[in-house]
Amino acid sequence: MMYSHTFLTKEELEHILQYKIDPLELNRIISAYDMADWAYGDKKTLDGSMYFFHVTRVCKILINELNIYDPEMLISALLHDVYQKIEEITPEIIIYNFGPYIAYLMEILKHDLKYIKSKPFTFGENEVVRIPVDDYLILWLSEHLDNFRCLEITPNFSPVNYILNITQTLIAQSKNSDNVAIKYLITELKKERNKILG
């Protein structure tokens, strides 16, 4: 089976997470999975695979390759493109269902790193302070890693410009990070780039 036609099922996700996180947090993640399944619906990627498969694979990269079990990150991975795919899901709905930080991550993922500096997130008194730049880069790099793994050069499509653009922007912005997950993702992106470009 082609990589682009693989996906993480809800049952697999529940099985992986059932002993890793609190049951209430697992319910939030499964709710995000269901929302993503509904929101992306029958939307397809360029190669004809279901777009929903892509977001589940991004979630799987976080879990299986980065050992990230953080609910905020897994929910954001599942919903990262939802604003662009369906108008009915608004930031207010995301805040109500999943909290303001996830809504913030989903918003900044539509922009570049400069946006984070101009619109910093204010953490509440009882909230765990996070590093939005790291979370942003992990989600973005994971998304593009999944995209790179799906790429094939065909007579009708050449991914060279896309690969070069990602290499010059996101990888360049991330290369000075000390975050282990970000370093891993850069290494994997370069491997996939080299497979295609030689």
Steps between C-alpha positions, in 0.01 A plus 500: 500500500621850417605704803249774411212253536596396853345658809468469877163352594307616803540156656877508451518848650298393806714187543826698483386767744283309749783446751697812414259779587208583727163361376350851487785617277456192282134596455607848385738348243234258371257794474759681287542187287124486441483872425786467250334200334180700461668826396732358236228265379552405137775757434797350319868578451671541162566126472135413565541374857270623775618823664388360835764227463767771489405656835487159670850424368628833638357395837669161458837665429469690829420182693713232334805699392517784751345331806268799543186411693406854592124544436537861382745393231308191389173692476674779307651243262157356425335840452790705358334580166137495604447878473602487135277203418166583658345834596266357763787435741603833650765595758216539752395137446859382543542707818174361643589137421877491537620821664667827395853366447390254232300775329814716513719225351250445221501872427878542495538196275335709228784753529878511537727538802477879492130472583581327831717795605232751407220297666647328807280266701423608857496206738262502794613484862439124533610400150821322412719747312601359164728610217267582210788532251609141572143367482447688173818361344433144614151505347611671179804280448296186573239607246764556234680177587177314430461694174857420396439129561201512263679677217559332168634656183257434216470640146228735629657609828846592617540565873845659462388860562297396805794307645743786440259753651453296820873435521582869470233627739390264776820299523707819496284652776528183710867411465615692810243338728620288792168312510564126445173447311573788262851369432359154424240643260762702313715188458203300369393778263851512356497121452171519310625798298812310399298196392314715251763751393798266528 
